[in-house]
Amino acid sequence: MTMDETWLYHYDLETKQQSMEWRHNGLSHPKEFRVQKSAVKFLASIFWDQDGIILIDYLPKGHTINVEYYPSLLVQLKDILKEKRRRKVTKVVLILHDNAPAHRPLVT
């Protein structure tokens, strides 16, 4: 199983209906501006294996992945593994993740 974190940005795009407008024949379309990254971003922790995604966890705003948060995420993963991968789970599950500070303590 592999785990990684990534930052996701929230875009608020117009629907096709919202972007429609009335104009007279011969008039050009108004200039469209590029979509900017919004101020809303959040951290997603994703766990997957060869069969697909197992868990995506979105970090609550104002929190960080630390020694208290990461082990609780692993407990949540354990419960989901029992549900989704019943036949494949053995006594030992190996997780490949980077060497971030929250991943190294003995509690983890």
N, C-alpha and C positions, 0 to 999 in steps of 0.2 A: 504494500500500500504506500502511496506517496501523498505528501501534504505540502502545500505551499500557500502563502498569503499574497494577495494582490490588492491594489487600490482600485476601486471602481468609482467612476464619476457619474453623476445623475444629470441627464439631459432632459430638458422640457421642450420637446419638439412639437411643432404645429401639426395637426392632422391635415389631410388633403382638404377637408371641408373648411377648416379654419383659414387656410391659405388662399381659398378662392376669392375672387373679387370681380366686380363689374368694371368694364372699361369700354370705351368707344373704339370702333374699328380704326386701325391706323396708328393708335397710340402704343407705345412700347411698354413692356412690363417694367414695373418699378425695380430698382436695384435690390437684390437680396443680399443680406449680410451673412458672413460666415457664422456658424454656430460656435459659440465660445464654451469652454468648459465651465460648468456652473460651480458655484461655491460649495455645493454639496458633494462630498466624497466620503466613502466609507471603506473599511477594510474587510475583505472577505477571506476567510480561511476555508480552503477546499481540500477535501480528502477524496482520493480516487484510487481505483485499482484497474486491472485489465478488463473488468466487466463494466466499468463506468464510474460515474460520480456517486459517492456514498453519502457525503455530508458537505453542505455549504453553510457556514456560520458567518453571519454578519455582525461585526463588532459594534456594540452600542456606542452612540455618539458620546464623546468625552472619556471613553475608556481606552486602555492600552492592553496589549497582550503581555501579561506578567506572570509571575510564579503562581498566583492564585487563580487566574483566569484559565491558563492553558491546561492544567490538570483537570479542571471541571469540564473543559471541552473534550478531553480524552475519555472521561466517564460517559459523556453524552455519545461519543463515537462508539464506545463499547456497547451501549444499549442498542444503537442503530445497527451495528454489525450483527448482533444476535438476531435482530428482526430481518434484515435484508440478506445476509449471507450465512444463514443458519448452517447449511451443509458444508461450507468452506472453512468456518472458524474452528481453529484448533486451540490448543492451550497457549500457543505463542503466536502473536501477530506482530510482524515486523513493519515499522513505519519509517519511511525514508523522509527526513526533513532536514532543513538547514541547521546551522550551528548558532541560531539566535539565542540570546540570553535566557529567554523563557523556556527554551527547549532543553537546556542543560542541567538544571538542578536535579537532585536525587528524587524529589517529590514527583517530578515528571516521569 
